[in-house]
Amino acid sequence: MYTVKQVSEIMGISPYTLRFYDNEGLFPNLKRGANGRRYFSTQDLNWVHVVQCFRNTGLSIAEIR
């Protein structure tokens, strides 16, 4: 499992953007710890990559959702 900070470093996305995407519902299967922290699985990392690709093509968040 990866934290927001780790995913940010791996994927080259700011932690703010990852949290924003999660709040917008783009990561529906994201796990949270007892403390409320977000934890990404390897499958979630793949989905982050897909979301990045969609955003790079100009799709809106609503379209991706």
Residue pairs with C-beta under 8 A, 6 or more apart in sequence:
1 31
1 39
1 40
1 41
2 10
2 39
2 40
2 41
2 44
2 45
3 37
3 38
3 39
3 40
4 15
4 18
4 19
4 37
4 38
4 40
5 15
6 40
7 13
7 18
7 40
7 44
7 45
7 48
8 14
8 15
8 18
10 45
11 45
11 48
11 49
11 52
13 48
13 52
18 38
18 48
19 38
21 27
21 48
21 51
21 61
22 30
22 38
24 61
24 65
25 65
26 47
26 51
26 61
26 64
26 65
27 38
27 40
27 44
27 47
27 48
29 43
29 44
30 38
30 39
30 40
30 44
31 38
31 39
31 40
31 41
32 38
32 39
33 39
40 48
51 64
54 63
54 64
55 64
